[in-house]
């Protein structure tokens, strides 16, 4: 049971490669959540309730928030999420909103966000390089406007350096670089640093920040440290520290700021994660420092958990703190009821790989070589989730011939002798 709880993905760090979840086994997912307001005496003064309902294959079908009559429904086309519909009936004005997804070659092509009664709309369009990696994302905010927000992506050092450049463009200004984020990965594609440069409307660099990621010998993230460049000197600004149990389940997340006077970190906030196997619950509590004592703090839309790249449960938590059109409620604790469901197949799920492998050449016109330790099996999955090839073996190298497959994007799922998995995207050219 303990290991099943580990299937709940805690989004405290995203060091991953998009891939399909291909094994139809069981996992634990939240089916009911109670958000609580707790006073200084530890008494619950208000509760907000939401339910998550799943399809037979484990995909999220809908969630309901009766307190404010909010309901979200999810429509799939095979393993693709096609439409997400959210109905707001508990406030003023009442309205419906929806996200509509289209795909091309197994990858998201467009996302349309529409709000019916308010005449509001946003449109994203995605473009990809020939090797399947994201090249750019463009956004416009209604039907008539040109696209005026742009994210461009470059890859260096065999993909271990990822550069995201964000531009704005209006009729009067052309494209202006507003910030550039460079993510640096180690040889095993573990994220090591994230550097962000911010620019003003005249193109002048205004600030530079860098996040450094440090890991335990187990591979789990230990700290995430932010520094700011001031007069050519890096100065500490903030830190997040993570604690785990023996199974790798996160138990505590500490937030702190740099105390220059004492040349040390001063921790001011924390999130505590508790599992009750007997009651099948997962409790997330928020605290802040008051003098030398930890007291109740409030949820501020921090990412807590999700089951897919689209994070629908996380979105539901945002609605749970919704009071009216002008503010948010003070939620001190979430208590999730966790139940066993089929493990859903999402073509664009994000999950940290358990197994380190290399796959080459990529793109490929035929034979693909996979290297790793104690490999046992490789399966090729097409863009609609079907297994089209499979090879068995034993050793540190497997080969699979994709020459007979049509051109397009595929996922190669690799398993080793210990049952560890990793899924990599491969382009058949």
Secondary structure by P-SEA (a helix, b strand, c coil): ccccccccccccccccccccccccbbbbbbcbbbbbbbcccccccbbbbbbbbbccccccccccccccbbbbbbbbccccccbbbbbbcccccccccbbbbbbccccccbbbbbbcccccbbbbbbbbcccccccbbbbbccccccccbbbbbbbcccccbbbbbbbbbcccccccccbbbbbbbcccccccbbbbbbbcccccccbbbbbbbbbcccccccbbbbbbbcccbbbbccbbbbbbcccccccbbbbbbbcccccbbbbccbbbbbbcccccbbbbbbbbbccccccbbbbcccccccccccaaaaaaaaaaacccccccccccbbbbbcccccccccccccccccccccccccccccbbbbbbccccbbbbbcccccccbbbbbbccbbbbbcccccbbbbbbbbbcccccbbbbbbbcc
